[in-house]
Amino acid sequence: MKAFADLYAQLDATTSTTRKVDAMARYFAHAPADDAAWAAYFLAGGRPRRLVPVRALVDAALRASALPQWLFAESYDAVGDLAETVALLLPEPAQRVERGLAQWMTRHVLRLRGARPAEIENAIVAMWRSLAAHERFVLNKLLTGEFRVGVSRQLVLRALARAFDVDGKRLAHRFVGYVDGAHEPDAHAFRALVSGDDVDGSASLARPYPFFLSHPLQQPPETLGDVADWVVEWKWDGIRAQLVRRGGQAWLWSRGEELVTDRFPEVVDAARSLPDGIVVDGELLAWDAQAARPLPFATMQRRIGRLKLGPKLLREAPVALLAFDLLEHDGVDVRGLPLALRRGRLEALVEPRATAALQLSPRIEAPDWDALARLREESRGRGVEGMMIKRAQSAYGVGRSKSIAVGDWWKWKIDPLSVDCVLVYAQPGHGRRASLYTDYTFAVWSGPPQDDARTLVPFAKAYSGLTDDEIREVDATVRRTTVERFGPVRAVAPTMVFELGFEGIRRSTRHKSGIAVRFPRMLRRRPDKPVEDADTLQALQALLALGETDDENAG
């Protein structure tokens, strides 16, 4: 644990990507394979489901520190991070015990899952007694499932490639599914991951390819050159997925590298008509086959979390895969071929076999960018988010390209819906922002200004969109205007107005406001606007016609 905790401290102490990669490469080069397996899993975003309840961690901390509950609560409020608070308050270990990360995970941490509260508390206290403060801090992060250290998967892959002299693209392909949680990391899997052999010993029939990602288009599309050099498609609002067809079987993988085959049986059944040795990239959508258009994303949400699908749900929430790229053909990786050629092969494969559950994502044909812009204005009416613009000669890459200047795939999204609203609650963030109030709840007025009885009605939460300087200003105002506390949450006097943007809106019986918005984010602070002039519930309801179709069962 010491070596991994030392690595965490090094990563947390710098914002330099070069130094982060250097530190991880040194660690991987010298760590035992079983420890490195778990380290790669956590650093790349692997998250075992929460192993211990927060209450059990707090009870163990109160017992081990011998502090009164009020003092622990005050300390937590000052620090802002539970894992760090506990690590700071515990006494020095009576006797340090050196165990590797893998030993801690397999012999101690994972065994807490499902244990009785008293057993969990005793085990946690025993672990703390053999660890130094910075090791306890990392252990606490692992126990609560909130391990974050500011490195991306791509940085982890760069470090692994450097430490073991492995081709980056091969490594990225092998890494797909490594953090899906289906299997525990182990030494065998890690050695296969970083093997320098030409033959991929860890190959699997089911494995997809790393997803290629796009950049948001922030300049006029005319700057991209001749429209004829680009493939244009609708930007669907669903779940990005790869369909893998090999060995007489079919698998579906989400962009989050989760195997979702069992959740979309109609797509898998339709895929059986495709020949072996192909991998297709596309979008899973709740789909109205008769109208040939997507259903609201709220319909898709009914399918996402369900492991068991009854006939009624399959009938009410039908799903289709709209295919837009071909990554493997006749068992050969074709990602290096131009998109136009890959697209032609995809059309030949899918169009003759198209069904309600498997279709080709249509190309959008237009003579110039102005014509495309006019079509883009129809996006909300079509139930899409805008357009995808892809260079016809582009290869299929890995992740998102570093340089926007040479981007091959662009998402040309429509502007978000927006309202002016009032900040009414705030709570601390995580990681480096644990000591700042960064997560906010926003409200709109229940009625127009002439309504003397109107109140502020919360309707959305958001934490992204502000600069660091703006966050510090808001944090100071939150502390100055707090009127009540509910644990880590502060209720504040209504003094700050923000413009909040969101991608979709629908009715919802689960929210007090009767409204649910999708992907809310702060567009800007509005110090120029009085609180009394913020928008109303009626303004939100007027946007329903522009957002998603009403769904009383949506949340």
Secondary structure as UniProt FT lines:
FT   HELIX           2..12
FT   HELIX           17..30
FT   HELIX           33..43
FT   TURN            44..45
FT   HELIX           54..65
FT   HELIX           69..79
FT   HELIX           82..89
FT   HELIX           101..104
FT   HELIX           105..109
FT   HELIX           110..112
FT   TURN            113..114
FT   HELIX           117..128
FT   TURN            129..130
FT   HELIX           133..144
FT   HELIX           153..164
FT   HELIX           168..175
FT   TURN            176..179
FT   HELIX           187..193
FT   TURN            201..202
FT   TURN            205..206
FT   STRAND          215..216
FT   HELIX           221..224
FT   HELIX           227..229
FT   STRAND          230..234
FT   STRAND          239..246
FT   TURN            247..248
FT   STRAND          249..254
FT   TURN            255..256
FT   HELIX           261..263
FT   HELIX           265..271
FT   TURN            272..273
FT   STRAND          278..288
FT   TURN            289..292
FT   STRAND          293..294
FT   HELIX           297..304
FT   HELIX           311..316
FT   STRAND          319..329
FT   TURN            330..331
FT   STRAND          332..333
FT   TURN            335..336
FT   HELIX           339..350
FT   HELIX           351..353
FT   TURN            356..357
FT   STRAND          358..360
FT   HELIX           369..376
FT   TURN            377..378
FT   HELIX           379..382
FT   STRAND          386..391
FT   TURN            392..393
FT   HELIX           404..406
FT   STRAND          409..413
FT   STRAND          417..428
FT   HELIX           431..433
FT   TURN            434..435
FT   STRAND          437..445
FT   TURN            449..450
FT   TURN            452..453
FT   STRAND          456..462
FT   HELIX           468..481
FT   STRAND          482..486
FT   TURN            487..488
FT   STRAND          489..492
FT   STRAND          497..502
FT   STRAND          504..507
FT   TURN            509..510
FT   TURN            512..513
FT   STRAND          515..518
FT   STRAND          521..525
FT   TURN            527..528
FT   HELIX           531..533
FT   HELIX           537..543
FT   TURN            544..546
FT   TURN            552..553
//
